[in-house]
């Protein structure tokens, strides 16, 4: 089972301050333990919202708002992707995380399970609809989407000229 572990932002992370060498070393040791256990798929810290934008979609309209954003308690400071046997195992790994902030008394980490192919049969048709009008690398637009038989743990689709468009179960950017 895969889980996304989301570290909530706070005033400290939104300030853009670089963590101390001690905190970086502790996080490095924790991440190394995750890798050695075969649990860690990915991990990244994120820049503050002042360096980001939000895109709000309403029907066919979109609005872009430049950061920073005032609701920092809903923003994400970083994430891990765990591949573990259960939610309980993910919780146990998160409890081992070093305290992620230096000048804050509290941290909030959210654990969310990622959709996998067997989790949701309806997901297949959603992925096909999403990929139909997606721009592919080199500017080609995928027009003909045909599902392959029995994909591995990711959904795989064929597009024109026999190329393969991969759409991950958690709706990441399609890639050819």
C-alpha positions, 0 to 999 in steps of 0.5 A: 500500500502506498501512502502520501505523508504530508507535513503541514506548513506553519509560520516557520516554513512559510518564512523560507528559513533554511533548517539547521544542520542538526535538523537536516542531519536528523531528517537525513538519518530518518530518510536513510532508515526509510530507504534501508527498510524499503519504505521510501519512494520519494521525499521532498521539502517544498518552497514557501507559498510566496514562491507558488501560485494557486490555480482555481478552476470553475467550469472552463474558467481559471483564475491564477493567484500569486502566493503567499497565502494566508491560510498556512495551516492548510498548506504543505511544507513537504511530503514523503511517499511510503510503500508499506503493508498497512496504515498502522505501519505508516503511522509507526514510521511517522511517529519515528520522524524527528520533530520537523521544526526548530522554533515551533511547539507543534507539527501536524503530519497527515497520512493519506492512502494513494489510489492503486489499480485494484482500489477503484475500478471506476478510476480506469475510466476517469484516467482515460477521460483525463488523458484524452485531451492531454498535451504530450511531450513534443507538442503532440495531442493524444487523440486516440486512447485505447486501454491495454489489457492487464496493466501492471501496477500503473494504468497504461494506455496506447495513443496514436503511432503506437506510443504509450501514455502512462497515467499513474493511479494518483493522477500525476502528470501523464508521461510518454 
